[in-house]
Amino acid sequence: MQPQLLCKLRATTRMHLLLVEDDTELARQTSLWLSEAGHSCTWREKGGAALIALGTESFDAVILDVGLPDMDGFAVVEQMRARGFGLPVLFLTARDNVADRVRGLKAGGDDYVTKPFAMEELLARLEALQRRAAGSAAAPATRHIGKWTLDPIKRRLLHADEKIELQPREWTLLEVLLANEGRTLTKKFLLEKVWDIQFDPGTNVVDAMICRLRRKIDPPGQPSHLQTVRGKGYVIKAVP
């Protein structure tokens, strides 16, 4: 990459990034580019080492390869979300088929860049993730759904001593639903707004995440806040 291009791409706000990549030369070059663009970077070759690093350092985002020697990137992000790490994850991988892209998003990823990649695209996508996270952090903290109070800073639901962590994609889905409270939203609309997918991937990605979100927000044995409108889509009613 030319010096003048790196100058144009220099970040306005520094990010501390976790790069998980087993290709030593690619990791070295990517780390160099990120550094020249104004970011700092910690590199790990394996998924297990990355999970340890997440517990010892504070990161703004993760750049995650899928084909790792000890576990695939999908398993890494699933473990991240299970452990409560809500920071954005950008998959960086040679796998470019639709099924893998959808699987990565369903696992808890936020974006997907295929190899070989242009560094300017990677930087632009990182900045977009950063803006999205900053927008969520600036959201009002007084929104409610049923018994739950929404905490937009940590992307979780609170009630008395209870707290439920939401994955980034679950949080985005809930935000979109609440922004359209009382309105039936089609699967096509949700795919575009939550997953940025402009086509039907032929999977049940929307249904699966609706079910996960419903299990988290709905009280047992009571009517659901998140209702299915047969043949049309989904609607949320925040206040019982």
C-alpha positions, -999 to +999 in steps of 0.1 A: +000+000+000+014+034-010+023+059+018+001+086+004-029+062+005-022+053+041-021+090+049-056+094+035-068+064+054-053+075+088-079+069+115-096+099+131-099+078+163-074+052+174-087+016+180-070-011+199-076-043+178-072-080+184-060-097+152-065-135+152-047-149+122-024-180+118-007-168+086+024-152+101+033-130+071-003-118+065-006-110+102+027-091+102+017-071+072-019-064+084-005-053+118+019-029+101-009-014+079-031-010+110-003+007+129+005+030+100-032+039+098-031+050+135-044+019+153-027-004+178-029-042+174-023-073+194-018-105+174-027-141+183-023-172+161-049-194+178-084-191+190-076-202+226-049-176+229-073-149+216-099-158+242-072-155+269-061-121+255-097-108+257-097-115+294-065-096+300-066-066+276-093-041+266-100-041+228-123-020+206-128-048+180-116-082+169-104-091+134-109-129+133-098-155+108-120-185+104-094-212+096-075-213+128-053-243+139-071-251+172-107-241+166-125-223+138-134-186+141-171-194+144-164-213+176-142-185+189-170-159+185-196-182+200-174-186+231-168-148+232-205-141+232-212-169+257-186-153+280-202-118+277-177-101+253-199-078+233-172-060+212-176-060+174-161-089+155-150-087+118-144-120+101-113-121+078-113-153+058-108-169+024-143-185+027-166-165+005-197-186+000-231-175+013-234-203+038-202-193+056-211-157+056-245-164+071-230-189+096-205-162+107-232-136+113-254-162+131-225-171+154-223-135+166-200-118+140-207-082+129-191-080+095-172-102+069-142-094+047-129-121+023-093-127+014-076-114-006-087-080+007-080-044+001-066-027+032-087+004+026-119-017+027-108-033+060-101+001+075-134+015+062-153-015+077-135-011+111-145+026+112-181+017+103-181-008+132-167+019+155-193+044+145-220+019+151-207+011+185-204+048+193-240+053+182-252+026+205-232+040+234-249+074+229-284+060+229-307+068+258-305+044+288-342+047+299-359+025+273-379-004+287-394-036+275-417-054+300-398-056+333-365-050+316-345-017+314-322-015+284-285-007+291-272+005+257-236+010+269-231-027+278-259-040+255-278-059+282-311-060+300-315-052+337-341-058+363-335-057+401-305-081+405-310-098+371-290-090+340-290-106+306-262-100+281-271-096+245-249-104+215-243-074+192-266-088+165-293-095+191-290-060+204-293-045+169-324-067+162-340-055+194-332-019+186-348-022+151-379-039+166-383-012+193-378+016+168-408+001+149-429-008+180-463-021+171-454-024+134-451-058+117-416-062+102-410-086+074-380-110+073-367-091+043-368-058+062-350-074+092-323-090+069-316-056+054-315-036+086-299-061+110-277-083+088-272-059+058-282-088+035-300-076+004-311-111-007-328-142+008-300-165+020-324-194+021-318-200+058-337-194+090-312-169+104-340-144+113-363-170+129-334-185+149-324-151+163-360-141+170-363-173+191-331-166+210-342-131+217-377-142+228-362-167+253-342-138+268-368-111+271-401-130+277-412-140+312-419-178+315-456-187+312-467-152+300-475-138+266-445-129+245-435-093+239-422-105+205-451-119+184-451-137+151-476-125+126-482-155+104-472-150+068-461-114+074-433-112+099-427-101+135-440-073+158-428-062+192-450-047+220-426-034+246-451-025+273-474-053+285 
